[in-house]
Amino acid sequence: MIHDFGIVWDERALLLSGLANTAVISTLAAIAALILGCLLTPALMSKQRAVFGAARLFVDGMRCVPFLLFAYIVYYGLPSLGVRFDNWTSGLAALTIYNAAYMAEILRGAWAVQPREPIEAGIAFGFPEIRLFRRIILPPLLLSAGPVLGNQMIQIIKDSAFLTIIALPELTHAASSIQSRHYVPFAAFITAVFLYWGLCLVIEAGVSSIGRVAEARR
């Protein structure tokens, strides 16, 4: 067993490269998904049936499709329609679009329980809808939804492991490569588990910081 971990240690450059790729694509996807989620949230709260219906259809559709299947569609299915992406672009697009639906639903739920007084005050002062959302609604929304958004960011890190199916050189792909060449499955995959755990601990620390800021604002 010690010898197996020694093999993994010798392949540490490959694992660290996979870890870096996982961190980069997860960070980019989380930022992009949060931005798209912020744009979708007003549509989910819209009183116009067509706008609300389109946003709700997208959100419910993404939430009901397994991420692995969606990644297959983006990478293998879209070329049938003449749309081709490389594995990096496909992975980033799949993670972003899929998780944007969850981000939007999280923000919608947080918006629904926000106190009405600041919003009504902004309306009374004549704030346009876009400025009202950006200045009055969004900041407390992000703070109050911080822990749940953090959980979704952790989910993005875990979802990124599925991208090994499209040969994206992330952490799981690196561990699988080590296992296939040296046949040390336990050592390779348990090491990957601890590296994923480390990434998630970083997210948890950030969420805790946001929670302290939110508590200080109350």
FILOTOR-852918 format. One record per residue: residue number from 1; residue in one letter; x, y, z of N, C-alpha, C in turn. Coordinates in Angstrom, 1 decimal, padded with zeros to 4 digits. Example, Ala and Ser with C-alpha at 12.3 -4.5 7.8 and 13.67 -1.06 7.14 Angstrom:
BEGIN
pos | code | n_u | n_v | n_w | ca_u | ca_v | ca_w | c_u | c_v | c_w
1 | A | 013.2 | -005.7 | 007.8 | 012.3 | -004.5 | 007.8 | 013.2 | -003.3 | 007.8
2 | S | 012.8 | -002.2 | 007.1 | 013.7 | -001.1 | 007.1 | 012.9 | 000.0 | 007.9
//
This chain:
BEGIN
pos | code | n_u | n_v | n_w | ca_u | ca_v | ca_w | c_u | c_v | c_w
1 | M | 000.8 | -001.2 | 000.0 | 000.0 | 000.0 | 000.0 | 000.9 | 001.3 | 000.0
2 | I | 001.9 | 001.3 | 000.8 | 002.8 | 002.4 | 000.8 | 003.5 | 002.6 | -000.5
3 | H | 003.8 | 001.5 | -001.2 | 004.4 | 001.5 | -002.5 | 003.4 | 002.2 | -003.5
4 | D | 002.1 | 001.9 | -003.3 | 001.1 | 002.4 | -004.2 | 001.1 | 004.0 | -004.1
5 | F | 001.1 | 004.4 | -002.9 | 001.1 | 005.9 | -002.7 | 002.4 | 006.5 | -003.1
6 | G | 003.5 | 005.7 | -003.1 | 004.8 | 006.2 | -003.6 | 004.7 | 006.4 | -005.1
7 | I | 003.9 | 005.5 | -005.8 | 003.7 | 005.7 | -007.2 | 002.9 | 007.0 | -007.5
8 | V | 001.9 | 007.2 | -006.7 | 001.1 | 008.4 | -006.9 | 001.9 | 009.6 | -006.6
9 | W | 002.8 | 009.6 | -005.6 | 003.7 | 010.7 | -005.3 | 004.6 | 011.0 | -006.5
10 | D | 005.1 | 009.9 | -007.2 | 005.9 | 010.1 | -008.3 | 005.2 | 010.8 | -009.5
11 | E | 003.9 | 010.6 | -009.5 | 003.0 | 011.2 | -010.5 | 002.3 | 012.5 | -010.1
12 | R | 002.9 | 013.1 | -009.0 | 002.3 | 014.3 | -008.4 | 002.1 | 015.4 | -009.4
13 | A | 003.0 | 015.6 | -010.4 | 002.9 | 016.7 | -011.3 | 001.6 | 016.5 | -012.1
14 | L | 001.3 | 015.3 | -012.5 | 000.0 | 015.1 | -013.3 | -001.2 | 015.4 | -012.4
15 | L | -001.2 | 015.0 | -011.1 | -002.3 | 015.2 | -010.2 | -002.4 | 016.7 | -010.0
16 | L | -001.3 | 017.4 | -009.8 | -001.4 | 018.9 | -009.5 | -001.9 | 019.6 | -010.7
17 | S | -001.5 | 019.1 | -011.9 | -002.0 | 019.8 | -013.1 | -003.5 | 019.6 | -013.2
18 | G | -004.0 | 018.4 | -012.9 | -005.4 | 018.1 | -012.9 | -006.1 | 018.9 | -011.9
19 | L | -005.5 | 019.1 | -010.7 | -006.1 | 019.9 | -009.6 | -006.2 | 021.4 | -010.1
20 | A | -005.2 | 021.9 | -010.7 | -005.2 | 023.3 | -011.2 | -006.3 | 023.4 | -012.2
21 | N | -006.4 | 022.5 | -013.2 | -007.4 | 022.6 | -014.2 | -008.8 | 022.6 | -013.6
22 | T | -009.0 | 021.7 | -012.6 | -010.3 | 021.6 | -011.9 | -010.6 | 022.9 | -011.2
23 | A | -009.6 | 023.5 | -010.5 | -009.8 | 024.8 | -009.8 | -010.2 | 025.9 | -010.8
24 | V | -009.5 | 026.0 | -011.9 | -009.7 | 027.0 | -012.9 | -011.1 | 026.9 | -013.6
25 | I | -011.4 | 025.7 | -014.0 | -012.7 | 025.6 | -014.7 | -013.9 | 025.7 | -013.8
26 | S | -013.7 | 025.3 | -012.5 | -014.8 | 025.4 | -011.5 | -015.0 | 026.9 | -011.2
27 | T | -013.9 | 027.6 | -011.0 | -014.0 | 029.0 | -010.6 | -014.6 | 029.8 | -011.8
28 | L | -014.2 | 029.6 | -013.0 | -014.8 | 030.3 | -014.1 | -016.2 | 030.0 | -014.3
29 | A | -016.6 | 028.7 | -014.1 | -018.0 | 028.3 | -014.3 | -018.8 | 028.9 | -013.2
30 | A | -018.3 | 028.9 | -011.9 | -019.1 | 029.4 | -010.8 | -019.3 | 030.9 | -011.0
31 | I | -018.3 | 031.7 | -011.5 | -018.5 | 033.1 | -011.7 | -019.5 | 033.4 | -012.8
32 | A | -019.3 | 032.6 | -013.9 | -020.2 | 032.8 | -015.1 | -021.7 | 032.4 | -014.7
33 | A | -021.8 | 031.2 | -014.0 | -023.1 | 030.8 | -013.6 | -023.8 | 031.7 | -012.7
34 | L | -023.1 | 032.3 | -011.8 | -023.6 | 033.3 | -010.9 | -024.1 | 034.6 | -011.6
35 | I | -023.3 | 035.0 | -012.6 | -023.7 | 036.2 | -013.4 | -025.0 | 035.9 | -014.2
36 | L | -025.0 | 034.7 | -014.8 | -026.2 | 034.3 | -015.6 | -027.4 | 034.1 | -014.6
37 | G | -027.1 | 033.6 | -013.4 | -028.2 | 033.4 | -012.4 | -028.8 | 034.8 | -012.0
38 | C | -027.9 | 035.8 | -011.8 | -028.4 | 037.1 | -011.5 | -029.2 | 037.7 | -012.6
39 | L | -028.9 | 037.4 | -013.8 | -029.7 | 037.9 | -015.0 | -031.0 | 037.2 | -015.1
40 | L | -031.0 | 035.9 | -014.7 | -032.2 | 035.1 | -014.8 | -033.2 | 035.4 | -013.7
41 | T | -032.7 | 035.8 | -012.5 | -033.6 | 036.0 | -011.4 | -034.7 | 037.0 | -011.6
42 | P | -034.4 | 038.1 | -012.1 | -035.6 | 039.0 | -012.4 | -036.6 | 038.4 | -013.3
43 | A | -036.2 | 037.6 | -014.3 | -037.2 | 037.0 | -015.1 | -038.0 | 036.0 | -014.4
44 | L | -037.4 | 035.3 | -013.4 | -038.2 | 034.4 | -012.6 | -039.2 | 035.1 | -011.6
45 | M | -038.9 | 036.4 | -011.4 | -039.8 | 037.2 | -010.5 | -040.7 | 038.1 | -011.3
46 | S | -040.6 | 038.0 | -012.7 | -041.4 | 038.9 | -013.5 | -042.9 | 038.6 | -013.5
47 | K | -043.7 | 039.6 | -013.6 | -045.1 | 039.5 | -013.7 | -045.6 | 039.3 | -015.1
48 | Q | -044.7 | 039.4 | -016.1 | -045.0 | 039.1 | -017.5 | -045.0 | 037.6 | -017.7
49 | R | -046.1 | 037.0 | -018.1 | -046.2 | 035.5 | -018.1 | -045.2 | 034.9 | -019.1
50 | A | -045.0 | 035.6 | -020.3 | -044.1 | 035.0 | -021.3 | -042.6 | 035.0 | -020.7
51 | V | -042.2 | 036.1 | -020.1 | -040.8 | 036.1 | -019.6 | -040.7 | 035.1 | -018.4
52 | F | -041.6 | 035.1 | -017.5 | -041.6 | 034.2 | -016.4 | -041.6 | 032.7 | -016.9
53 | G | -042.5 | 032.4 | -017.9 | -042.6 | 031.1 | -018.4 | -041.4 | 030.6 | -019.1
54 | A | -040.7 | 031.4 | -019.9 | -039.5 | 031.0 | -020.5 | -038.4 | 030.8 | -019.5
55 | A | -038.2 | 031.7 | -018.5 | -037.2 | 031.5 | -017.5 | -037.5 | 030.2 | -016.6
56 | R | -038.8 | 030.0 | -016.3 | -039.1 | 028.8 | -015.5 | -038.9 | 027.5 | -016.3
57 | L | -039.2 | 027.6 | -017.6 | -038.9 | 026.4 | -018.4 | -037.4 | 026.0 | -018.5
58 | F | -036.6 | 027.0 | -018.6 | -035.2 | 026.8 | -018.6 | -034.7 | 026.2 | -017.3
59 | V | -035.1 | 026.9 | -016.2 | -034.6 | 026.5 | -014.9 | -035.0 | 025.1 | -014.6
60 | D | -036.3 | 024.8 | -014.8 | -036.8 | 023.4 | -014.5 | -036.2 | 022.4 | -015.4
61 | G | -036.0 | 022.8 | -016.6 | -035.4 | 021.8 | -017.6 | -034.0 | 021.4 | -017.1
62 | M | -033.1 | 022.4 | -016.8 | -031.8 | 022.1 | -016.3 | -031.8 | 021.3 | -015.0
63 | R | -032.7 | 021.6 | -014.1 | -032.7 | 021.0 | -012.8 | -033.1 | 019.5 | -012.9
64 | C | -033.8 | 019.2 | -014.0 | -034.3 | 017.8 | -014.2 | -033.5 | 016.9 | -015.1
65 | V | -032.4 | 017.5 | -015.7 | -031.5 | 016.8 | -016.5 | -030.2 | 016.4 | -015.8
66 | P | -029.8 | 015.1 | -015.8 | -028.5 | 014.8 | -015.1 | -027.4 | 015.5 | -015.8
67 | F | -026.5 | 016.0 | -015.0 | -025.4 | 016.8 | -015.6 | -024.5 | 016.0 | -016.6
68 | L | -024.3 | 014.7 | -016.3 | -023.5 | 013.9 | -017.2 | -024.2 | 013.8 | -018.6
69 | L | -025.5 | 013.7 | -018.6 | -026.2 | 013.6 | -019.9 | -026.1 | 015.0 | -020.6
70 | F | -026.2 | 016.1 | -019.8 | -026.1 | 017.4 | -020.4 | -024.7 | 017.6 | -021.0
71 | A | -023.7 | 017.2 | -020.3 | -022.3 | 017.3 | -020.8 | -022.1 | 016.5 | -022.1
72 | Y | -022.7 | 015.3 | -022.2 | -022.7 | 014.5 | -023.4 | -023.4 | 015.3 | -024.6
73 | I | -024.5 | 015.9 | -024.3 | -025.2 | 016.6 | -025.3 | -024.4 | 017.8 | -025.9
74 | V | -023.7 | 018.5 | -025.0 | -022.9 | 019.7 | -025.4 | -021.7 | 019.2 | -026.2
75 | Y | -021.1 | 018.2 | -025.8 | -019.8 | 017.8 | -026.5 | -020.1 | 016.9 | -027.7
76 | Y | -021.0 | 015.9 | -027.5 | -021.2 | 015.0 | -028.6 | -022.4 | 015.3 | -029.4
77 | G | -023.4 | 015.9 | -028.8 | -024.7 | 016.1 | -029.5 | -024.7 | 017.4 | -030.4
78 | L | -024.2 | 018.5 | -029.9 | -024.2 | 019.7 | -030.7 | -023.5 | 019.7 | -032.0
79 | P | -022.4 | 018.9 | -032.2 | -021.8 | 018.8 | -033.5 | -022.7 | 018.3 | -034.6
80 | S | -023.8 | 017.5 | -034.2 | -024.8 | 017.1 | -035.1 | -025.6 | 018.2 | -035.7
81 | L | -025.6 | 019.3 | -034.9 | -026.3 | 020.5 | -035.4 | -025.3 | 021.6 | -036.0
82 | G | -024.1 | 021.1 | -036.1 | -023.1 | 022.0 | -036.7 | -022.4 | 022.9 | -035.7
83 | V | -022.6 | 022.7 | -034.4 | -022.0 | 023.5 | -033.4 | -020.9 | 022.7 | -032.7
84 | R | -019.6 | 023.1 | -032.9 | -018.5 | 022.3 | -032.3 | -017.7 | 023.1 | -031.4
85 | F | -017.4 | 022.5 | -030.2 | -016.5 | 023.1 | -029.2 | -015.4 | 022.1 | -028.9
86 | D | -014.3 | 022.6 | -028.5 | -013.2 | 021.7 | -027.9 | -013.7 | 021.3 | -026.5
87 | N | -012.9 | 020.4 | -025.9 | -013.3 | 019.8 | -024.7 | -013.3 | 020.8 | -023.5
88 | W | -012.4 | 021.8 | -023.6 | -012.4 | 022.8 | -022.5 | -013.6 | 023.7 | -022.6
89 | T | -013.9 | 024.2 | -023.8 | -015.1 | 025.1 | -024.0 | -016.4 | 024.3 | -023.7
90 | S | -016.5 | 023.1 | -024.2 | -017.7 | 022.3 | -023.9 | -017.9 | 022.1 | -022.4
91 | G | -016.8 | 021.8 | -021.7 | -016.9 | 021.6 | -020.2 | -017.3 | 022.8 | -019.5
92 | L | -016.7 | 024.0 | -019.9 | -017.0 | 025.2 | -019.3 | -018.5 | 025.6 | -019.6
93 | A | -018.9 | 025.5 | -020.8 | -020.3 | 025.8 | -021.2 | -021.3 | 024.9 | -020.5
94 | A | -021.0 | 023.6 | -020.4 | -021.9 | 022.7 | -019.7 | -022.1 | 023.1 | -018.2
95 | L | -020.9 | 023.3 | -017.6 | -021.0 | 023.6 | -016.1 | -021.7 | 024.9 | -015.9
96 | T | -021.4 | 025.9 | -016.8 | -022.0 | 027.3 | -016.6 | -023.5 | 027.2 | -016.8
97 | I | -023.9 | 026.7 | -017.9 | -025.4 | 026.7 | -018.3 | -026.2 | 025.9 | -017.3
98 | Y | -025.7 | 024.7 | -016.9 | -026.4 | 023.8 | -016.0 | -026.5 | 024.5 | -014.6
99 | N | -025.4 | 025.0 | -014.1 | -025.5 | 025.6 | -012.7 | -026.1 | 026.9 | -012.7
100 | A | -026.2 | 027.7 | -013.8 | -026.9 | 029.0 | -013.8 | -028.3 | 028.8 | -013.4
101 | A | -029.0 | 027.7 | -013.8 | -030.3 | 027.4 | -013.4 | -030.5 | 027.3 | -011.9
102 | Y | -029.5 | 026.6 | -011.2 | -029.6 | 026.5 | -009.8 | -029.3 | 027.8 | -009.1
103 | M | -028.3 | 028.5 | -009.6 | -028.0 | 029.9 | -009.0 | -029.3 | 030.8 | -009.1
104 | A | -029.9 | 030.7 | -010.2 | -031.1 | 031.6 | -010.4 | -032.2 | 031.2 | -009.4
105 | E | -032.4 | 029.9 | -009.2 | -033.5 | 029.4 | -008.3 | -033.1 | 029.7 | -006.9
106 | I | -031.8 | 029.7 | -006.5 | -031.4 | 030.0 | -005.2 | -031.7 | 031.5 | -004.9
107 | L | -031.3 | 032.3 | -005.8 | -031.5 | 033.8 | -005.7 | -033.0 | 034.1 | -005.7
108 | R | -033.8 | 033.4 | -006.5 | -035.2 | 033.7 | -006.5 | -035.8 | 033.4 | -005.1
109 | G | -035.4 | 032.3 | -004.5 | -035.9 | 031.9 | -003.2 | -035.5 | 033.0 | -002.1
110 | A | -034.3 | 033.4 | -002.3 | -033.8 | 034.5 | -001.3 | -034.5 | 035.8 | -001.5
111 | W | -034.8 | 036.1 | -002.8 | -035.6 | 037.3 | -003.1 | -037.0 | 037.3 | -002.5
112 | A | -037.6 | 036.1 | -002.6 | -039.0 | 036.0 | -002.2 | -039.2 | 036.3 | -000.7
113 | V | -038.1 | 036.1 | 000.1 | -038.2 | 036.3 | 001.6 | -037.6 | 037.6 | 002.0
114 | Q | -037.1 | 038.4 | 001.1 | -036.5 | 039.7 | 001.4 | -037.6 | 040.7 | 001.9
115 | P | -037.3 | 041.5 | 002.9 | -038.3 | 042.5 | 003.3 | -038.6 | 043.5 | 002.2
116 | R | -039.8 | 043.9 | 002.1 | -040.3 | 044.7 | 001.0 | -040.0 | 046.2 | 001.2
117 | E | -039.7 | 046.6 | 002.4 | -039.5 | 048.1 | 002.7 | -038.4 | 048.7 | 001.8
118 | P | -037.2 | 048.2 | 001.8 | -036.2 | 048.8 | 000.9 | -036.5 | 048.9 | -000.5
119 | I | -037.2 | 047.9 | -001.0 | -037.6 | 047.9 | -002.4 | -038.7 | 048.9 | -002.7
120 | E | -039.6 | 049.0 | -001.8 | -040.7 | 050.0 | -002.0 | -040.1 | 051.4 | -001.8
121 | A | -039.1 | 051.6 | -001.0 | -038.4 | 052.9 | -000.8 | -037.7 | 053.3 | -002.1
122 | G | -037.0 | 052.3 | -002.7 | -036.4 | 052.5 | -004.0 | -037.3 | 052.9 | -005.1
123 | I | -038.5 | 052.2 | -005.1 | -039.5 | 052.6 | -006.1 | -040.0 | 054.0 | -005.9
124 | A | -040.2 | 054.3 | -004.6 | -040.7 | 055.6 | -004.3 | -039.8 | 056.7 | -004.7
125 | F | -038.5 | 056.4 | -004.7 | -037.5 | 057.4 | -005.1 | -037.2 | 057.4 | -006.6
126 | G | -038.0 | 056.6 | -007.3 | -038.0 | 056.6 | -008.8 | -036.8 | 055.9 | -009.4
127 | F | -036.3 | 054.9 | -008.7 | -035.2 | 054.0 | -009.2 | -035.7 | 053.2 | -010.5
128 | P | -035.1 | 053.3 | -011.6 | -035.4 | 052.4 | -012.7 | -035.3 | 050.9 | -012.3
129 | E | -035.9 | 050.0 | -013.0 | -036.0 | 048.6 | -012.6 | -034.5 | 048.0 | -012.5
130 | I | -033.7 | 048.3 | -013.5 | -032.4 | 047.7 | -013.5 | -031.5 | 048.3 | -012.4
131 | R | -031.6 | 049.6 | -012.1 | -030.9 | 050.2 | -011.0 | -031.4 | 049.7 | -009.7
132 | L | -032.7 | 049.5 | -009.6 | -033.3 | 049.0 | -008.4 | -032.8 | 047.7 | -008.0
133 | F | -032.7 | 046.8 | -009.0 | -032.3 | 045.4 | -008.8 | -030.8 | 045.4 | -008.4
134 | R | -030.0 | 046.3 | -009.2 | -028.5 | 046.3 | -009.0 | -028.1 | 046.9 | -007.6
135 | R | -028.8 | 048.0 | -007.2 | -028.4 | 048.7 | -006.0 | -029.1 | 048.3 | -004.7
136 | I | -030.4 | 048.0 | -004.9 | -031.2 | 047.7 | -003.7 | -031.5 | 046.2 | -003.4
137 | I | -031.7 | 045.5 | -004.5 | -032.1 | 044.1 | -004.3 | -030.9 | 043.2 | -004.2
138 | L | -030.0 | 043.3 | -005.2 | -029.0 | 042.3 | -005.4 | -028.0 | 042.2 | -004.2
139 | P | -027.5 | 043.3 | -003.7 | -026.5 | 043.1 | -002.6 | -026.9 | 042.3 | -001.4
140 | P | -028.1 | 042.7 | -000.8 | -028.5 | 041.8 | 000.3 | -028.9 | 040.4 | -000.1
141 | L | -029.3 | 040.3 | -001.3 | -029.7 | 039.0 | -001.9 | -028.5 | 038.0 | -001.9
142 | L | -027.4 | 038.5 | -002.3 | -026.1 | 037.7 | -002.4 | -025.6 | 037.4 | -001.0
143 | L | -025.8 | 038.3 | -000.1 | -025.3 | 038.1 | 001.3 | -026.2 | 037.0 | 002.0
144 | S | -027.5 | 037.2 | 001.8 | -028.4 | 036.2 | 002.5 | -028.3 | 034.8 | 001.9
145 | A | -028.1 | 034.8 | 000.6 | -028.0 | 033.5 | -000.1 | -026.6 | 032.9 | -000.1
146 | G | -025.6 | 033.6 | 000.5 | -024.3 | 033.2 | 000.5 | -024.0 | 031.7 | 000.8
147 | P | -024.5 | 031.2 | 001.9 | -024.2 | 029.8 | 002.3 | -024.7 | 028.8 | 001.2
148 | V | -025.9 | 029.1 | 000.7 | -026.5 | 028.2 | -000.3 | -025.7 | 028.3 | -001.6
149 | L | -025.4 | 029.5 | -002.0 | -024.5 | 029.7 | -003.2 | -023.2 | 029.0 | -003.0
150 | G | -022.6 | 029.0 | -001.8 | -021.4 | 028.3 | -001.5 | -021.6 | 026.8 | -001.7
151 | N | -022.7 | 026.3 | -001.3 | -023.0 | 024.8 | -001.5 | -023.0 | 024.5 | -003.0
152 | Q | -023.6 | 025.4 | -003.8 | -023.7 | 025.2 | -005.2 | -022.3 | 025.3 | -005.9
153 | M | -021.5 | 026.1 | -005.4 | -020.1 | 026.2 | -005.9 | -019.4 | 024.9 | -005.6
154 | I | -019.6 | 024.3 | -004.4 | -019.0 | 023.0 | -004.1 | -019.6 | 021.9 | -005.1
155 | Q | -020.9 | 022.0 | -005.4 | -021.5 | 021.1 | -006.3 | -020.8 | 021.2 | -007.7
156 | I | -020.5 | 022.5 | -008.1 | -019.8 | 022.7 | -009.4 | -018.4 | 021.9 | -009.4
157 | I | -017.7 | 022.0 | -008.3 | -016.4 | 021.3 | -008.2 | -016.7 | 019.8 | -008.4
158 | K | -017.7 | 019.3 | -007.7 | -018.0 | 017.8 | -007.9 | -018.5 | 017.5 | -009.3
159 | D | -019.3 | 018.4 | -009.8 | -019.8 | 018.1 | -011.2 | -018.6 | 018.1 | -012.2
160 | S | -017.6 | 018.9 | -011.9 | -016.4 | 018.9 | -012.9 | -015.8 | 017.6 | -013.1
161 | A | -015.9 | 016.6 | -012.1 | -015.4 | 015.3 | -012.2 | -016.0 | 014.6 | -013.4
162 | F | -017.2 | 014.9 | -013.7 | -017.9 | 014.2 | -014.9 | -017.2 | 014.5 | -016.2
163 | L | -016.5 | 015.6 | -016.2 | -015.9 | 016.1 | -017.5 | -014.8 | 015.2 | -017.9
164 | T | -014.4 | 014.2 | -017.1 | -013.4 | 013.2 | -017.6 | -013.9 | 012.5 | -018.8
165 | I | -015.3 | 012.4 | -019.0 | -015.8 | 011.7 | -020.1 | -015.6 | 012.3 | -021.4
166 | I | -015.2 | 013.6 | -021.4 | -014.9 | 014.3 | -022.6 | -013.4 | 014.6 | -022.7
167 | A | -012.6 | 013.8 | -021.9 | -011.2 | 013.9 | -021.9 | -010.6 | 015.3 | -021.5
168 | L | -011.4 | 016.0 | -020.7 | -010.8 | 017.2 | -020.2 | -009.8 | 016.8 | -019.0
169 | P | -008.6 | 017.4 | -019.1 | -007.6 | 016.9 | -018.1 | -007.7 | 017.5 | -016.7
170 | E | -008.9 | 017.2 | -016.1 | -009.1 | 017.6 | -014.7 | -008.6 | 016.6 | -013.7
171 | L | -009.0 | 016.7 | -012.5 | -008.4 | 015.9 | -011.4 | -008.8 | 014.4 | -011.5
172 | T | -010.0 | 014.2 | -011.8 | -010.5 | 012.8 | -011.9 | -009.8 | 012.1 | -013.1
173 | H | -009.7 | 012.8 | -014.2 | -009.0 | 012.3 | -015.4 | -007.6 | 012.0 | -015.1
174 | A | -006.9 | 012.8 | -014.3 | -005.5 | 012.6 | -013.9 | -005.4 | 011.3 | -013.1
175 | A | -006.3 | 011.2 | -012.1 | -006.3 | 010.0 | -011.2 | -006.6 | 008.7 | -012.0
176 | S | -007.5 | 008.8 | -012.9 | -007.8 | 007.7 | -013.8 | -006.6 | 007.3 | -014.7
177 | S | -005.9 | 008.3 | -015.1 | -004.7 | 008.0 | -016.0 | -003.7 | 007.3 | -015.1
178 | I | -003.4 | 007.7 | -013.9 | -002.4 | 007.1 | -013.0 | -002.9 | 005.6 | -012.7
179 | Q | -004.2 | 005.5 | -012.4 | -004.7 | 004.1 | -012.1 | -004.5 | 003.2 | -013.3
180 | S | -004.8 | 003.7 | -014.5 | -004.8 | 002.8 | -015.7 | -003.4 | 002.4 | -016.1
181 | R | -002.4 | 003.3 | -015.8 | -001.0 | 003.0 | -016.2 | -000.3 | 002.1 | -015.1
182 | H | -000.7 | 002.3 | -013.8 | 000.1 | 001.7 | -012.7 | -000.8 | 000.7 | -011.9
183 | Y | -002.1 | 000.7 | -012.2 | -003.0 | -000.1 | -011.5 | -002.9 | 000.0 | -009.9
184 | V | -003.1 | 001.3 | -009.5 | -003.1 | 001.6 | -008.1 | -004.4 | 002.4 | -007.8
185 | P | -005.6 | 001.7 | -008.0 | -006.9 | 002.4 | -007.9 | -007.1 | 003.1 | -006.6
186 | F | -006.8 | 002.4 | -005.5 | -007.2 | 003.0 | -004.2 | -006.3 | 004.2 | -003.9
187 | A | -005.0 | 004.1 | -004.1 | -004.1 | 005.2 | -003.8 | -004.4 | 006.4 | -004.7
188 | A | -004.7 | 006.1 | -006.0 | -004.9 | 007.2 | -007.0 | -006.2 | 007.9 | -006.6
189 | F | -007.2 | 007.2 | -006.4 | -008.6 | 007.8 | -006.2 | -008.7 | 008.4 | -004.8
190 | I | -008.1 | 007.8 | -003.8 | -008.3 | 008.4 | -002.5 | -007.5 | 009.7 | -002.4
191 | T | -006.3 | 009.7 | -003.1 | -005.6 | 011.0 | -003.2 | -006.4 | 012.1 | -003.8
192 | A | -007.1 | 011.7 | -004.9 | -008.0 | 012.7 | -005.6 | -009.1 | 013.1 | -004.7
193 | V | -009.7 | 012.2 | -003.9 | -010.7 | 012.6 | -002.9 | -010.2 | 013.7 | -002.0
194 | F | -009.1 | 013.5 | -001.4 | -008.5 | 014.5 | -000.5 | -008.2 | 015.8 | -001.1
195 | L | -007.8 | 015.8 | -002.4 | -007.6 | 017.0 | -003.1 | -008.9 | 017.8 | -003.4
196 | Y | -010.0 | 017.0 | -003.8 | -011.3 | 017.6 | -003.9 | -011.7 | 018.2 | -002.6
197 | W | -011.5 | 017.5 | -001.5 | -011.9 | 017.9 | -000.2 | -011.2 | 019.3 | 000.1
198 | G | -009.9 | 019.4 | -000.2 | -009.2 | 020.6 | 000.0 | -009.8 | 021.8 | -000.7
199 | L | -010.2 | 021.6 | -002.0 | -010.9 | 022.6 | -002.7 | -012.2 | 023.0 | -002.1
200 | C | -012.9 | 022.0 | -001.6 | -014.2 | 022.4 | -001.0 | -014.0 | 023.1 | 000.4
201 | L | -012.9 | 022.8 | 001.1 | -012.7 | 023.5 | 002.3 | -012.4 | 025.0 | 002.1
202 | V | -011.7 | 025.3 | 000.9 | -011.5 | 026.7 | 000.5 | -012.8 | 027.4 | 000.3
203 | I | -013.7 | 026.7 | -000.4 | -015.1 | 027.3 | -000.6 | -015.8 | 027.5 | 000.8
204 | E | -015.7 | 026.6 | 001.6 | -016.4 | 026.7 | 002.9 | -015.8 | 027.9 | 003.7
205 | A | -014.5 | 028.1 | 003.7 | -013.9 | 029.2 | 004.4 | -014.4 | 030.5 | 003.8
206 | G | -014.5 | 030.6 | 002.5 | -015.1 | 031.8 | 001.9 | -016.5 | 032.0 | 002.2
207 | V | -017.3 | 031.0 | 002.3 | -018.7 | 031.1 | 002.7 | -018.8 | 031.6 | 004.2
208 | S | -017.9 | 031.1 | 005.0 | -017.9 | 031.5 | 006.4 | -017.6 | 033.0 | 006.5
209 | S | -016.7 | 033.5 | 005.7 | -016.4 | 034.9 | 005.7 | -017.6 | 035.7 | 005.3
210 | I | -018.3 | 035.3 | 004.2 | -019.5 | 036.0 | 003.8 | -020.5 | 036.0 | 004.9
211 | G | -020.7 | 034.8 | 005.6 | -021.6 | 034.8 | 006.6 | -021.3 | 035.8 | 007.8
212 | R | -020.0 | 036.0 | 008.1 | -019.7 | 036.9 | 009.1 | -020.0 | 038.4 | 008.6
213 | V | -019.8 | 038.6 | 007.3 | -020.1 | 040.0 | 006.8 | -021.6 | 040.2 | 006.9
214 | A | -022.4 | 039.2 | 006.5 | -023.9 | 039.3 | 006.5 | -024.4 | 039.5 | 008.0
215 | E | -023.7 | 038.8 | 008.9 | -024.2 | 038.9 | 010.3 | -023.8 | 040.3 | 010.8
216 | A | -022.7 | 040.9 | 010.4 | -022.3 | 042.2 | 010.8 | -023.3 | 043.3 | 010.3
217 | R | -023.9 | 043.0 | 009.1 | -024.8 | 044.0 | 008.5 | -026.2 | 044.0 | 009.1
218 | R | -026.5 | 042.9 | 009.9 | -027.8 | 042.8 | 010.5 | -028.0 | 043.7 | 011.7
//
